[in-house]
Amino acid sequence: MSEFNSCPAHDKSAEPKESRAGLSRRNFFTSLAVAAGSIGLTSIASSAEAASKKYKICATKDIKVGGGSSFRIPGRNMMVLITQPKVGVFRAFDQRCTHEGFAVNKIEGKNLICQAHGALFDMNTGAVKRGPARKALPTYTVSVEKKLVYVTIKS
């Protein structure tokens, strides 16, 4: 019967000696793995942050309750439609109608209207209320900070 500690994996004499810095080989590689993992997670977070950008659009006072306005996104060739369906509630939509890409440029009651073909969209959700459009307006994340409206757009 062989002794249990004769196996190199269990032999205490086979374990690495401490280095001059006081780290064993195992601790060194564990630390290296943790550092690499941290760098990897940081780069993933940086990628997600780079994939979306927050734009200052207007002041809250620029959008009346039950109304909306179109704004050009700074530095981008696109328009965003900001609505305020209820006091203090702001929504942001791509201004292009999902039917043929014409501007949704009129508000009637709680409806956003594409005047080109008469499609109606809900000013709170962007959902289609009447065709010919079949898809809802794309939405963007809205935040309000110090009475300014910001929109976050994923690239």
Number of C-alpha atoms within 10 A of each C-alpha: 3 6 6 9 12 12 11 11 10 11 11 11 11 12 13 11 11 12 10 7 6 10 14 15 14 12 12 13 12 12 13 12 12 12 12 12 12 12 12 12 12 12 12 12 12 11 11 13 13 11 11 12 13 14 16 16 19 17 14 20 10 14 19 15 16 18 20 22 18 20 14 13 15 11 7 7 7 12 16 22 23 29 24 21 22 13 9 11 15 22 23 28 25 21 25 19 29 21 17 12 13 14 18 25 17 15 19 11 10 16 22 29 22 26 14 14 14 15 21 26 25 19 28 19 15 20 19 20 17 14 15 16 21 14 15 19 25 16 20 18 14 20 18 16 10 7 11 14 22 23 23 16 15 13 9
